[in-house]
Amino acid sequence: MNQPAILTKPATGAPSQQNLALFRIYIGYRSLLSVLLLIMLISPNTRQLVGSLNPALYAIVALIHLSTSIPLAGFFSRRLNQRVMLAVFILDIIAITLLADFSGGIASGLPVLLVITVAASAVLISNRTLATLIAALSVLALLIDTAWLTFKGELDINAMFPAGIIGALIFFVSLMVQAVAQRLGRAEELARNRASDLYDLQRLNEQIVQHMETGILLVDERGIVRVMNKSASSLLVPERPMVLEQGRQLADYCDELAIQFERWRNTGLHRAQPFNPSRESSPVIAHFRDLQSSNHGEALVFVEDYSPVTQYAQSLKLTSLGRLTASIAHEIRNPLGAISHAAQLMQESPDLSSADQRLADIVQHHCERVNEIVESVMQISRRAPPKPEYLALEEWITEFVREYLKILNRPADITVDCQYKDMLIEFDPENLRRVLGNLLDNALRHSKLATGKESARVEVEVDFINHLCIIKIIDSGAGVPAADQAKLFEPFFTTVTEGSGMGLYLCKELCEINNANLNYRPTPKGESCFRISLSQRAR
């Protein structure tokens, strides 16, 4: 499987890797040169070319020169610096000059080797003054050795001319190589800076993509997800976002997404339609784009949470509804109050028959229900911002349940299971009372319908991976059918005839304005369970 290219950040402040490689090559060259010069001294065919004036000293100098390459190859080549290189080049100038002196000076041809040493120094030493000094020392050593051999009578005065020519060549080569090496050094530095900028840009892009709220997937022509960000994993597999890694088929993450992607790839057309990746996930919507710069049929898949869109539409609807209700509340309540008052007067009449009494009860009951609906919608339209406080969860829930049972004033079994004594949560206490009170009302009612006994459990768990505190309200009721779970928190949706359908919606709204989340998820035993998820704080 092809993987996207990953850049590595170039090291800053370290010696150039190219210079280090060249220095190792030069060490190999000088080692090979020493071996060849020794072989020339030993071989009968070349013995007369080298060491003619002093073979013993020639052999000693060549052996010493060869022995210095061992520590250079094993140690100094990994700790490249200007001082080491300067010492090596000066040592080579001395060794070549002595070897030439023992072989007859300029006539042996060995001084030409100084050109290679000077050229190498011009490449490896970035300081032009030091590189020029190496060239000057080479020329000076050559001229002094030639003058010395002339003084001893080994060479005539005419040998100074070729020595001067070689000296001029050494300076010319040094200056030319320095100019070329300087331009190459600037180009290498520019390339290193560009590579560093490219690396930083890549890391920045990765951070942006990973922390985007929109899920992004890179899918190849075989339908394999090569790259995906955290948001895509959370949106497609919310219950286990870190389990499925990239490199799988798109269908392994979501069948519906794979179907829409394949349809788009075959027809080139896509009509964005919201869908639920799993039963417990929020609705999402997908968009597809060809990756224009790719020749491998790769495409980008953008997955967005569709909940904000539906919530915004719902908010607009409820805002309009709240304004409408506020404007006609007075007109509704006046006749509603009159009807309720008339029903009460009818109920007080001693001549009222049992059938009429039943009708008056029905009128009174529905008047109260209409008034409750109006009050609920009014609360939505004029809801005040929360006033969060830090609450010691175990103590607060225990005290709340005690007060709740006292106000309920009838037999009911509510157990609290919270083993985290030191946990703090941030929540508006009044809002939390309304949420838990409404959820417990529903739990007791549905438990009684199913078992004949009002019972509920309040359990507190901790999601250590996501750092969440989860408050569970569990009942023994029949549960919510799968077809109704998606509409459970919609306003005016209810499964009981006497309900207004606003309780769960208000609970979810109160949780969201306190940075919490309310959802429904049955327990493994099939019990109904409403979960409040919010951030935890250690005390």
C-alpha positions as CSV (number, residue, x, y, z in Angstrom):
1,M,0.0,0.0,0.0
2,N,1.3,3.4,-0.9
3,Q,1.9,5.7,2.0
4,P,2.1,9.5,1.9
5,A,5.6,10.9,1.9
6,I,6.8,12.0,5.3
7,L,9.4,14.6,5.6
8,T,12.1,14.7,8.3
9,K,13.2,18.0,9.7
10,P,16.8,18.8,8.7
11,A,19.3,19.1,11.6
12,T,20.3,22.6,12.4
13,G,23.8,23.5,13.7
14,A,25.2,20.1,12.6
15,P,28.0,19.7,10.0
16,S,26.9,19.3,6.4
17,Q,26.3,15.6,5.6
18,Q,27.7,16.2,2.2
19,N,31.0,17.7,3.6
20,L,31.2,14.8,6.0
21,A,30.9,12.3,3.1
22,L,33.5,14.2,1.1
23,F,35.9,14.2,4.1
24,R,35.5,10.5,4.4
25,I,36.3,10.1,0.7
26,Y,39.4,12.2,1.2
27,I,40.5,10.0,4.1
28,G,40.1,7.0,1.8
29,Y,42.1,8.8,-0.9
30,R,45.0,9.6,1.4
31,S,45.0,6.1,2.8
32,L,45.1,4.6,-0.8
33,L,47.8,7.1,-1.7
34,S,50.1,6.0,1.2
35,V,49.6,2.4,0.2
36,L,50.5,3.1,-3.4
37,L,53.6,5.1,-2.5
38,L,54.8,2.2,-0.3
39,I,54.1,-0.3,-3.1
40,M,56.1,1.9,-5.6
41,L,59.0,1.8,-3.1
42,I,58.9,-2.0,-2.8
43,S,58.1,-2.9,-6.4
44,P,61.3,-3.4,-8.6
45,N,59.6,-1.7,-11.6
46,T,58.9,1.6,-9.8
47,R,61.5,1.6,-7.1
48,Q,63.7,4.1,-9.0
49,L,60.8,6.7,-9.2
50,V,60.4,7.2,-5.4
51,G,62.7,7.4,-2.4
52,S,65.8,7.7,-4.5
53,L,67.6,10.0,-2.1
54,N,66.6,8.4,1.2
55,P,64.5,5.2,0.9
56,A,64.4,4.6,4.7
57,L,63.0,8.0,5.6
58,Y,60.6,7.8,2.7
59,A,59.2,4.5,4.0
60,I,58.9,5.8,7.6
61,V,57.0,9.0,6.4
62,A,54.7,6.9,4.2
63,L,53.9,4.5,7.0
64,I,53.3,7.4,9.5
65,H,51.0,9.0,6.9
66,L,49.1,5.8,6.4
67,S,48.7,5.2,10.2
68,T,47.1,8.6,10.7
69,S,44.2,7.6,8.5
70,I,43.0,4.9,11.0
71,P,41.9,7.3,13.8
72,L,40.6,9.7,11.2
73,A,38.3,7.1,9.6
74,G,37.2,5.7,13.0
75,F,36.7,8.8,15.1
76,F,37.3,12.2,13.6
77,S,35.1,11.6,10.6
78,R,32.0,11.5,13.0
79,R,33.1,14.8,14.7
80,L,33.9,17.0,11.7
81,N,35.2,20.5,12.5
82,Q,37.5,23.1,11.0
83,R,40.4,22.4,13.4
84,V,40.6,18.7,12.6
85,M,40.5,19.4,8.8
86,L,43.1,22.1,9.0
87,A,45.4,19.8,11.0
88,V,44.9,17.0,8.4
89,F,45.7,19.2,5.4
90,I,48.8,20.6,7.1
91,L,49.9,17.1,7.9
92,D,49.4,16.0,4.3
93,I,51.4,19.0,3.0
94,I,54.3,18.1,5.3
95,A,54.1,14.4,4.3
96,I,53.9,15.1,0.6
97,T,56.8,17.6,0.8
98,L,59.0,15.2,2.7
99,L,58.2,12.3,0.3
100,A,59.0,14.5,-2.6
101,D,62.2,15.6,-1.0
102,F,63.3,12.0,-0.4
103,S,62.4,11.2,-4.0
104,G,64.3,14.1,-5.8
105,G,62.0,17.0,-5.4
106,I,60.1,18.5,-8.4
107,A,61.7,16.0,-10.7
108,S,59.8,13.1,-9.0
109,G,56.4,14.6,-9.9
110,L,55.1,14.0,-6.3
111,P,54.6,17.8,-5.6
112,V,51.7,17.7,-8.1
113,L,49.8,15.8,-5.3
114,L,49.7,19.1,-3.4
115,V,47.1,20.3,-6.0
116,I,44.6,17.6,-4.9
117,T,45.2,18.5,-1.2
118,V,44.7,22.2,-1.8
119,A,41.5,21.5,-3.9
120,A,40.1,19.3,-1.1
121,S,40.8,22.0,1.5
122,A,39.1,24.6,-0.6
123,V,36.0,22.4,-0.7
124,L,35.9,21.3,2.9
125,I,37.0,24.4,4.8
126,S,34.3,27.0,4.7
127,N,36.6,29.8,5.9
128,R,38.2,31.2,2.7
129,T,41.2,32.7,4.6
130,L,42.1,29.3,6.0
131,A,41.7,27.6,2.6
132,T,44.0,30.3,1.0
133,L,46.5,29.7,3.9
134,I,46.6,26.0,3.0
135,A,47.4,27.0,-0.6
136,A,50.1,29.4,0.5
137,L,51.7,26.8,2.8
138,S,51.7,24.3,0.0
139,V,53.4,26.7,-2.4
140,L,55.9,27.8,0.3
141,A,56.7,24.2,1.2
142,L,57.3,23.4,-2.5
143,L,59.6,26.4,-3.1
144,I,61.6,25.8,0.1
145,D,62.1,22.1,-0.7
146,T,63.1,23.0,-4.3
147,A,65.6,25.6,-3.0
148,W,66.9,23.2,-0.4
149,L,67.6,20.5,-3.0
150,T,69.1,23.1,-5.3
151,F,71.4,24.2,-2.5
152,K,72.4,20.6,-1.9
153,G,73.2,20.2,-5.6
154,E,70.5,17.6,-6.2
155,L,68.7,20.0,-8.6
156,D,69.9,22.9,-10.7
157,I,68.6,26.4,-10.5
158,N,66.3,25.8,-13.5
159,A,64.1,23.6,-11.2
160,M,62.7,26.8,-9.6
161,F,60.7,27.6,-12.8
162,P,58.5,24.4,-12.8
163,A,58.2,24.8,-9.0
164,G,56.9,28.3,-9.6
165,I,54.5,27.0,-12.3
166,I,53.1,24.4,-10.0
167,G,52.8,27.0,-7.2
168,A,50.8,29.3,-9.5
169,L,48.6,26.3,-10.5
170,I,48.0,25.5,-6.8
171,F,46.8,29.1,-6.1
172,F,44.6,29.1,-9.2
173,V,43.0,25.8,-8.3
174,S,42.5,26.9,-4.7
175,L,40.8,30.2,-5.7
176,M,38.6,28.6,-8.4
177,V,37.5,25.7,-6.2
178,Q,36.8,28.1,-3.3
179,A,34.5,30.2,-5.6
180,V,32.6,27.1,-6.8
181,A,32.4,25.6,-3.3
182,Q,31.0,28.8,-1.9
183,R,28.2,28.9,-4.5
184,L,27.5,25.2,-3.8
185,G,27.4,25.9,-0.1
186,R,24.9,28.7,-0.5
187,A,22.8,26.5,-2.7
188,E,23.0,23.7,-0.1
189,E,22.1,26.1,2.7
190,L,19.1,27.4,0.7
191,A,18.0,23.8,0.0
192,R,18.3,23.0,3.7
193,N,16.2,26.1,4.7
194,R,13.6,25.2,2.1
195,A,13.5,21.7,3.4
196,S,13.1,22.9,6.9
197,D,10.3,25.3,5.9
198,L,8.6,22.5,4.0
199,Y,8.8,20.3,7.0
200,D,7.3,23.0,9.3
201,L,4.5,23.6,6.7
202,Q,3.8,19.9,6.5
203,R,3.6,19.6,10.3
204,L,1.3,22.7,10.4
205,N,-1.0,21.2,7.8
206,E,-1.1,18.0,9.7
207,Q,-2.1,19.8,12.9
208,I,-4.8,21.8,11.1
209,V,-6.2,18.7,9.4
210,Q,-6.2,16.7,12.7
211,H,-7.9,19.4,14.7
212,M,-10.6,20.3,12.2
213,E,-14.1,19.6,13.1
214,T,-14.8,18.3,9.6
215,G,-13.8,14.7,9.1
216,I,-11.4,14.2,6.2
217,L,-10.5,10.9,4.6
218,L,-8.1,10.2,1.7
219,V,-9.5,7.2,-0.3
220,D,-7.6,5.5,-3.2
221,E,-9.0,3.9,-6.3
222,R,-9.5,0.6,-4.4
223,G,-11.6,2.2,-1.7
224,I,-8.9,2.0,0.9
225,V,-8.6,4.8,3.4
226,R,-5.0,5.9,3.3
227,V,-5.3,8.9,5.7
228,M,-8.0,10.0,8.1
229,N,-8.1,12.7,10.8
230,K,-9.4,12.4,14.4
231,S,-12.7,14.1,13.6
232,A,-13.5,11.5,10.9
233,S,-12.8,8.7,13.3
234,S,-15.0,10.3,16.0
235,L,-17.9,11.0,13.6
236,L,-17.9,7.5,11.9
237,V,-17.1,5.4,15.0
238,P,-18.0,7.5,18.0
239,E,-18.2,4.5,20.4
240,R,-14.6,3.4,19.7
241,P,-12.8,6.2,17.7
242,M,-9.3,4.8,18.3
243,V,-10.0,1.1,17.5
244,L,-10.1,1.3,13.7
245,E,-6.9,2.6,12.2
246,Q,-6.3,3.9,8.6
247,G,-5.5,1.4,5.9
248,R,-8.9,-0.4,5.8
249,Q,-11.7,-0.4,3.3
250,L,-14.1,2.5,3.5
251,A,-17.0,0.0,4.2
252,D,-15.2,-1.0,7.5
253,Y,-15.9,2.4,8.8
254,C,-19.4,3.0,7.5
255,D,-21.4,1.0,5.0
256,E,-23.7,3.9,4.0
257,L,-20.7,6.2,3.4
258,A,-19.1,3.5,1.2
259,I,-22.3,3.1,-0.8
260,Q,-22.6,6.9,-1.4
261,F,-18.9,7.1,-2.3
262,E,-19.2,4.2,-4.9
263,R,-22.3,5.8,-6.4
264,W,-20.5,9.1,-6.7
265,R,-17.4,7.5,-8.3
266,N,-19.5,5.6,-10.8
267,T,-21.9,8.4,-11.8
268,G,-20.0,11.6,-11.0
269,L,-23.1,12.9,-9.3
270,H,-23.8,13.1,-5.5
271,R,-26.8,14.4,-3.7
272,A,-25.8,15.0,-0.1
273,Q,-28.1,13.1,2.2
274,P,-27.7,12.9,6.0
275,F,-27.2,9.4,7.5
276,N,-26.3,7.8,10.8
277,P,-23.0,5.8,10.7
278,S,-24.3,3.7,13.7
279,R,-27.3,3.5,15.9
280,E,-25.7,5.5,18.6
281,S,-24.1,8.2,16.5
282,S,-25.3,11.6,15.4
283,P,-26.4,12.2,11.8
284,V,-23.6,13.2,9.4
285,I,-23.4,14.4,5.8
286,A,-20.7,13.5,3.3
287,H,-19.1,15.4,0.3
288,F,-16.6,14.0,-2.2
289,R,-13.9,15.7,-4.3
290,D,-11.4,14.3,-6.7
291,L,-7.8,14.9,-5.8
292,Q,-6.7,16.8,-8.8
293,S,-2.9,16.5,-8.2
294,S,-3.1,12.6,-8.0
295,N,-2.8,10.2,-10.9
296,H,-3.9,7.3,-8.9
297,G,-7.7,7.9,-8.7
298,E,-7.5,9.2,-5.2
299,A,-10.4,11.3,-3.7
300,L,-11.1,13.3,-0.6
301,V,-14.2,12.5,1.5
302,F,-15.4,15.3,3.8
303,V,-17.7,14.2,6.7
304,E,-19.5,16.8,8.7
305,D,-21.7,16.6,11.7
306,Y,-25.3,17.3,10.6
307,S,-26.5,17.9,14.2
308,P,-25.7,21.7,14.2
309,V,-27.8,22.1,11.0
310,T,-30.8,20.3,12.5
311,Q,-30.3,22.1,15.8
312,Y,-30.1,25.4,14.1
313,A,-33.3,24.7,12.1
314,Q,-34.9,23.5,15.3
315,S,-33.8,26.6,17.1
316,L,-35.3,28.8,14.5
317,K,-38.5,26.9,14.6
318,L,-38.7,27.0,18.4
319,T,-37.7,30.7,18.5
320,S,-40.5,31.5,16.1
321,L,-42.8,29.3,18.2
322,G,-41.7,31.0,21.4
323,R,-42.4,34.4,20.0
324,L,-45.8,33.3,18.7
325,T,-46.7,31.7,22.0
326,A,-45.5,34.8,23.9
327,S,-47.7,37.0,21.7
328,I,-50.8,35.0,22.2
329,A,-50.2,33.7,25.7
330,H,-52.5,36.3,27.2
331,E,-55.3,35.5,24.7
332,I,-54.9,31.8,25.4
333,R,-54.7,32.0,29.2
334,N,-57.7,34.3,29.6
335,P,-60.2,31.9,28.0
336,L,-58.2,28.9,29.3
337,G,-58.6,30.3,32.8
338,A,-62.3,30.9,32.3
339,I,-62.8,27.4,31.1
340,S,-60.9,26.0,34.0
341,H,-62.8,28.2,36.5
342,A,-66.1,27.1,34.9
343,A,-65.1,23.5,35.2
344,Q,-64.3,24.0,38.9
345,L,-67.6,25.6,39.5
346,M,-69.4,22.7,37.8
347,Q,-67.5,20.2,40.0
348,E,-68.7,22.1,43.1
349,S,-72.4,21.8,42.1
350,P,-74.3,19.3,44.2
351,D,-76.7,18.6,41.4
352,L,-74.0,17.5,39.0
353,S,-74.5,14.0,37.7
354,S,-71.7,11.4,37.6
355,A,-71.5,11.7,33.8
356,D,-71.2,15.5,34.0
357,Q,-68.7,15.2,36.8
358,R,-66.6,13.0,34.4
359,L,-66.8,15.6,31.7
360,A,-65.8,18.4,34.1
361,D,-62.8,16.3,35.1
362,I,-61.8,15.9,31.5
363,V,-62.1,19.6,30.8
364,Q,-60.0,20.4,34.0
365,H,-57.3,17.9,33.1
366,H,-56.9,19.1,29.5
367,C,-56.9,22.8,30.7
368,E,-53.9,21.9,32.9
369,R,-52.2,20.1,30.1
370,V,-52.6,23.0,27.7
371,N,-51.3,25.4,30.3
372,E,-48.3,23.1,30.9
373,I,-47.5,23.1,27.2
374,V,-47.7,26.9,27.0
375,E,-45.4,27.2,30.1
376,S,-42.9,24.8,28.6
377,V,-42.6,26.8,25.4
378,M,-42.4,30.0,27.3
379,Q,-39.5,28.7,29.3
380,I,-37.6,27.9,26.1
381,S,-38.1,31.4,24.7
382,R,-37.1,33.2,27.8
383,R,-34.4,30.8,29.1
384,A,-31.7,32.6,31.1
385,P,-28.0,31.7,30.8
386,P,-26.7,29.2,33.3
387,K,-24.9,30.0,36.5
388,P,-22.5,27.1,36.8
389,E,-21.0,26.1,40.2
390,Y,-18.5,23.4,41.3
391,L,-20.6,20.6,42.8
392,A,-19.2,17.6,44.8
393,L,-21.1,15.1,42.8
394,E,-21.5,12.2,45.3
395,E,-22.8,14.5,48.1
396,W,-25.0,16.6,45.8
397,I,-26.7,13.6,44.1
398,T,-27.3,11.9,47.5
399,E,-28.9,15.1,48.9
400,F,-30.9,15.7,45.8
401,V,-32.4,12.2,45.8
402,R,-33.3,12.6,49.5
403,E,-35.2,15.8,48.8
404,Y,-36.8,14.4,45.7
405,L,-38.2,11.4,47.6
406,K,-39.4,13.7,50.4
407,I,-41.3,15.9,47.9
408,L,-42.6,12.8,46.0
409,N,-44.3,11.7,49.2
410,R,-45.1,8.2,48.1
411,P,-43.2,4.8,48.1
412,A,-40.5,4.7,45.5
413,D,-37.1,2.9,45.4
414,I,-34.2,5.1,44.1
415,T,-30.6,3.9,44.6
416,V,-27.5,5.9,44.1
417,D,-24.2,4.3,43.2
418,C,-21.3,6.8,43.1
419,Q,-17.9,5.5,44.2
420,Y,-16.0,8.7,43.3
421,K,-16.1,10.7,46.5
422,D,-13.8,13.4,45.4
423,M,-15.3,14.2,42.0
424,L,-16.3,17.7,41.1
425,I,-18.5,18.8,38.2
426,E,-19.3,22.2,36.9
427,F,-23.0,22.7,36.4
428,D,-25.8,25.1,37.2
429,P,-27.4,23.4,40.2
430,E,-30.9,24.6,39.4
431,N,-30.6,23.3,35.9
432,L,-29.2,19.9,37.1
433,R,-32.2,19.6,39.5
434,R,-34.6,20.1,36.7
435,V,-32.8,17.6,34.5
436,L,-32.5,14.9,37.1
437,G,-36.0,15.5,38.4
438,N,-37.5,15.1,34.9
439,L,-35.5,12.0,34.2
440,L,-36.4,10.4,37.5
441,D,-40.1,11.2,36.9
442,N,-39.9,9.4,33.6
443,A,-37.9,6.5,35.1
444,L,-40.4,5.9,37.9
445,R,-43.4,6.2,35.6
446,H,-42.1,3.7,33.1
447,S,-40.9,1.3,35.8
448,K,-44.3,1.3,37.3
449,L,-46.0,0.6,33.9
450,A,-43.7,-2.4,33.4
451,T,-43.3,-3.9,36.8
452,G,-46.0,-2.2,39.0
453,K,-43.3,-0.7,41.2
454,E,-41.7,2.7,41.0
455,S,-37.9,2.2,41.0
456,A,-34.8,3.8,39.4
457,R,-31.0,3.8,39.8
458,V,-28.6,6.6,39.6
459,E,-25.1,5.5,38.7
460,V,-21.9,7.5,38.2
461,E,-19.1,6.2,35.9
462,V,-15.9,7.8,34.6
463,D,-14.6,7.5,31.0
464,F,-10.9,7.8,31.7
465,I,-10.0,7.8,28.0
466,N,-12.1,10.9,27.1
467,H,-12.0,12.4,30.7
468,L,-15.7,12.4,31.1
469,C,-18.0,11.9,34.0
470,I,-21.2,10.0,33.1
471,I,-24.4,10.1,35.2
472,K,-26.8,7.3,34.3
473,I,-30.5,7.2,35.2
474,I,-31.7,3.6,34.7
475,D,-35.2,2.3,35.0
476,S,-36.9,-1.1,34.6
477,G,-39.3,0.0,31.9
478,A,-40.0,-1.6,28.5
479,G,-37.5,0.8,26.9
480,V,-37.7,3.0,23.8
481,P,-38.3,1.3,20.5
482,A,-35.4,1.6,18.0
483,A,-37.6,3.5,15.6
484,D,-38.4,6.2,18.2
485,Q,-34.9,6.7,19.6
486,A,-33.9,9.2,16.9
487,K,-36.9,11.4,17.7
488,L,-36.7,11.0,21.5
489,F,-35.4,14.5,22.2
490,E,-37.5,16.3,19.6
491,P,-40.1,18.8,21.0
492,F,-43.7,17.6,21.3
493,F,-42.7,13.9,20.7
494,T,-44.1,11.7,23.4
495,T,-45.1,8.0,23.8
496,V,-47.7,8.6,26.5
497,T,-51.0,10.3,26.0
498,E,-50.7,12.5,29.1
499,G,-47.2,13.8,28.2
500,S,-46.5,17.2,26.6
501,G,-43.4,16.0,24.7
502,M,-41.3,18.9,26.0
503,G,-39.6,17.3,29.1
504,L,-36.7,15.5,27.4
505,Y,-36.2,18.3,24.9
506,L,-35.8,20.8,27.8
507,C,-33.5,18.4,29.6
508,K,-31.2,18.1,26.6
509,E,-31.2,21.9,26.1
510,L,-30.3,22.5,29.7
511,C,-27.5,20.0,29.4
512,E,-26.1,21.6,26.3
513,I,-26.0,25.1,27.7
514,N,-24.0,23.6,30.6
515,N,-21.5,22.0,28.2
516,A,-22.9,18.5,28.8
517,N,-24.6,16.0,26.6
518,L,-27.7,13.9,27.2
519,N,-28.4,10.7,25.2
520,Y,-30.3,7.5,25.4
521,R,-28.4,4.2,25.4
522,P,-29.9,0.9,26.8
523,T,-27.8,-1.1,29.2
524,P,-26.4,-4.5,28.2
525,K,-29.3,-6.1,30.2
526,G,-31.8,-4.1,28.0
527,E,-32.7,-1.6,30.7
528,S,-33.5,2.0,29.7
529,C,-30.7,4.3,30.4
530,F,-30.3,8.1,30.0
531,R,-26.7,9.3,30.1
532,I,-25.5,12.7,31.1
533,S,-21.9,13.1,29.9
534,L,-19.8,16.1,31.2
535,S,-16.2,17.0,32.0
536,Q,-14.9,15.9,35.3
537,R,-12.6,17.7,37.7
538,A,-10.5,16.1,40.5
539,R,-10.8,17.6,43.9
